[in-house]
């Protein structure tokens, strides 16, 4: 299984980089958020993402590897797109929607990546790694759901109200 192990290490290094970039993107977005529920959720997700990054590092350690300097190009693109969008709108409900859309794209990328790594680590007999990554996968799915809920309950009604008043 040397080739699969090498692939797993590479995927974990990519995930480590992705988490670091996602944390930076979250922090930038939080400065522009106007909806209190969204801001609170993003603040909590920063702390959670830091734990997720640490879990990835633990998984790498179990495989005898270090994160290294690998850069997740997909997350770089998602983060850059999110940054450009932050600059296009004024603070308010529409910008909050833009932030949610960007964050959900990031969450969906992470869900795909962690889902693959969980199954690969299970197949390789790496139960501890699978358990670490499955916890992160569950958290990413839950975050996606929370973003949808705050959009439905608070952000969309505020954006629609603003639109009708204009």
C-alpha positions as CSV (number, residue, x, y, z in Angstrom):
1,X,0.0,0.0,0.0
2,X,2.9,2.4,-0.3
3,X,1.2,4.3,-3.2
4,X,-2.1,4.7,-1.3
5,X,-0.2,5.8,1.8
6,X,1.7,8.4,-0.2
7,X,-1.6,9.6,-1.6
8,X,-3.2,9.8,1.8
9,X,-0.2,11.8,3.2
10,X,-0.5,14.2,0.2
11,X,-4.3,14.6,0.8
12,X,-3.7,15.3,4.4
13,X,-1.1,17.9,3.6
14,X,-3.6,19.5,1.2
15,X,-6.3,19.5,4.0
16,X,-3.9,21.1,6.4
17,X,-3.2,23.9,4.0
18,X,-6.9,24.2,3.2
19,X,-7.8,24.5,6.9
20,X,-5.2,27.3,7.4
21,X,-6.5,29.2,4.4
22,X,-10.1,28.7,5.4
23,X,-9.4,30.1,8.9
24,X,-7.9,33.2,7.3
25,X,-10.9,33.6,5.0
26,X,-13.3,33.2,7.9
27,X,-11.4,35.9,9.8
28,X,-11.6,38.3,6.9
29,X,-15.3,37.6,6.4
30,X,-16.1,38.2,10.0
31,X,-15.0,41.8,9.8
32,X,-17.7,42.5,7.2
33,X,-20.7,40.5,8.6
34,X,-23.7,42.5,9.9
35,X,-26.0,39.6,11.0
36,X,-25.2,38.8,14.6
37,X,-26.1,35.1,14.3
38,X,-23.8,34.7,11.3
39,X,-20.9,36.5,13.0
40,X,-21.3,34.3,16.1
41,X,-21.4,31.2,13.9
42,X,-18.3,32.2,12.0
43,X,-16.4,33.0,15.2
44,X,-17.3,29.5,16.6
45,X,-16.2,28.0,13.3
46,X,-12.8,29.6,13.4
47,X,-12.1,27.8,16.7
48,X,-13.5,24.6,15.3
49,X,-11.4,24.9,12.2
50,X,-8.3,25.3,14.3
51,X,-9.2,22.0,16.0
52,X,-9.7,20.5,12.6
53,X,-6.3,21.7,11.5
54,X,-4.8,20.1,14.6
55,X,-6.6,16.8,13.9
56,X,-5.1,16.8,10.4
57,X,-1.7,17.3,11.9
58,X,-2.4,14.4,14.3
59,X,-3.4,12.2,11.4
60,X,-0.2,13.1,9.5
61,X,1.8,12.4,12.7
62,X,0.3,8.9,12.9
63,X,1.5,8.3,9.3
64,X,5.0,9.6,10.2
65,X,4.6,12.8,8.1
66,X,4.6,16.6,8.7
67,X,2.3,19.2,7.0
68,X,5.2,20.7,5.0
69,X,4.8,23.6,2.6
70,X,2.1,22.2,0.3
71,X,-0.5,24.8,-0.7
72,X,-4.1,23.7,-1.4
73,X,-4.7,25.4,-4.7
74,X,-8.4,24.7,-4.7
75,X,-8.8,26.5,-1.3
76,X,-6.6,29.3,-2.5
77,X,-9.0,29.9,-5.4
78,X,-12.1,29.7,-3.2
79,X,-10.5,32.1,-0.7
80,X,-9.5,34.6,-3.4
81,X,-12.9,34.5,-4.9
82,X,-14.5,35.1,-1.5
83,X,-12.1,38.1,-0.9
84,X,-13.0,39.7,-4.3
85,X,-16.7,39.3,-3.5
86,X,-16.2,40.9,-0.1
87,X,-15.0,44.0,-1.8
88,X,-18.0,44.2,-4.3
89,X,-20.8,44.9,-1.8
90,X,-21.5,47.2,1.1
91,X,-22.0,45.9,4.6
92,X,-25.5,44.6,5.1
93,X,-27.8,41.6,4.3
94,X,-26.7,41.2,0.7
95,X,-23.0,41.1,1.7
96,X,-24.0,38.6,4.4
97,X,-25.6,36.4,1.7
98,X,-22.4,36.7,-0.4
99,X,-20.4,35.6,2.7
100,X,-22.6,32.6,3.3
101,X,-22.3,31.6,-0.4
102,X,-18.5,31.8,-0.2
103,X,-18.4,29.9,3.1
104,X,-20.7,27.2,1.8
105,X,-18.5,26.7,-1.3
106,X,-15.6,26.2,1.1
107,X,-17.6,23.8,3.3
108,X,-18.6,21.7,0.3
109,X,-15.0,21.5,-0.9
110,X,-14.0,20.3,2.6
111,X,-16.9,17.8,2.8
112,X,-15.7,16.3,-0.4
113,X,-12.1,16.1,0.7
114,X,-12.8,14.7,4.1
115,X,-15.3,12.2,2.8
116,X,-12.7,10.7,0.5
117,X,-10.0,10.7,3.2
118,X,-12.3,9.0,5.7
119,X,-13.1,6.2,3.3
120,X,-9.4,5.8,2.2
121,X,-8.2,5.6,5.8
122,X,-10.8,3.0,6.6
123,X,-9.8,1.0,3.6
124,X,-6.2,1.2,4.7
125,X,-7.0,-0.1,8.2
126,X,-6.2,3.3,9.8
127,X,-9.1,3.4,12.2
128,X,-7.7,6.2,14.4
129,X,-7.2,8.4,11.4
130,X,-10.6,7.6,10.0
131,X,-12.2,8.5,13.4
132,X,-10.3,11.8,13.5
133,X,-11.3,12.8,10.0
134,X,-14.9,11.5,10.4
135,X,-15.3,13.9,13.3
136,X,-14.2,16.8,11.1
137,X,-16.4,15.6,8.3
138,X,-19.4,15.6,10.6
139,X,-18.5,19.1,11.8
140,X,-18.2,20.4,8.2
141,X,-21.6,19.0,7.3
142,X,-23.1,20.6,10.5
143,X,-21.6,24.0,9.6
144,X,-23.1,23.8,6.2
145,X,-26.5,23.2,7.8
146,X,-26.0,26.1,10.2
147,X,-25.2,28.5,7.4
148,X,-28.3,27.4,5.5
149,X,-30.4,27.9,8.7
150,X,-29.1,31.4,9.5
151,X,-29.7,32.3,5.8
152,X,-33.3,31.2,5.9
153,X,-34.2,32.6,9.3
154,X,-32.4,35.9,9.3
155,X,-30.4,36.9,6.3
156,X,-32.8,36.3,3.4
157,X,-35.7,38.0,5.2
158,X,-33.5,41.1,5.9
159,X,-32.3,41.2,2.3
160,X,-35.8,40.9,0.9
161,X,-37.0,43.6,3.3
162,X,-34.2,45.9,2.2
163,X,-34.9,45.1,-1.5
164,X,-38.6,46.0,-1.1
165,X,-37.8,49.2,0.7
166,X,-35.6,50.4,-2.1
